[in-house]
Amino acid sequence: MSTEKVLQTLKEAGKPMKAGEIAQASGMDKKEVDKAMKALKAEGAIVSPKFCYWEPK
């Protein structure tokens, strides 16, 4: 599923990333990344250390 791919991309990067960077690194469409990130935020799997950047919890 796309949420797993987004989470995996964030873990592999080892640094906070923006949605556009996640889309580019994972090869996914940005809209798909945004949707997956919304789900991950809702379940508390990702956190934002600074505005517009996300990392795994």
C-alpha positions as CSV (number, residue, x, y, z in Angstrom):
1,M,0.0,0.0,0.0
2,S,1.1,3.6,-0.6
3,T,1.3,4.4,3.2
4,E,3.9,1.7,3.6
5,K,5.9,3.0,0.7
6,V,5.8,6.6,2.1
7,L,6.9,5.4,5.5
8,Q,9.7,3.2,4.0
9,T,10.9,6.2,1.9
10,L,11.0,8.4,5.0
11,K,12.9,5.8,7.1
12,E,15.5,5.2,4.3
13,A,16.1,8.9,3.9
14,G,17.0,9.3,7.5
15,K,16.0,12.9,7.5
16,P,12.8,15.0,7.5
17,M,11.3,15.4,4.0
18,K,8.6,17.4,2.2
19,A,5.8,15.7,0.3
20,G,7.4,16.6,-3.0
21,E,10.7,15.1,-2.0
22,I,8.9,11.9,-0.9
23,A,7.1,11.7,-4.2
24,Q,10.3,12.1,-6.1
25,A,12.3,9.6,-4.0
26,S,9.6,7.0,-4.1
27,G,8.5,7.5,-7.7
28,M,4.9,8.0,-6.6
29,D,2.5,10.7,-7.7
30,K,2.4,13.7,-5.3
31,K,-1.4,13.4,-4.9
32,E,-1.0,9.7,-3.8
33,V,1.8,10.8,-1.4
34,D,-0.5,13.5,0.1
35,K,-3.3,11.0,0.6
36,A,-0.9,8.4,2.2
37,M,0.6,11.1,4.5
38,K,-2.9,12.2,5.6
39,A,-3.6,8.6,6.7
40,L,-0.1,8.3,8.4
41,K,-0.7,11.6,10.3
42,A,-4.1,10.4,11.5
43,E,-2.6,7.2,12.9
44,G,0.4,9.0,14.4
45,A,3.0,7.2,12.4
46,I,4.7,10.4,11.2
47,V,5.5,13.7,12.9
48,S,6.5,17.1,11.7
49,P,9.7,18.4,13.3
50,K,9.4,21.7,11.4
51,F,6.8,23.3,9.0
52,C,6.1,21.2,5.9
53,Y,8.7,18.5,6.8
54,W,7.8,15.0,8.0
55,E,9.6,12.1,9.6
56,P,8.7,8.7,11.0
57,K,7.7,8.8,14.7
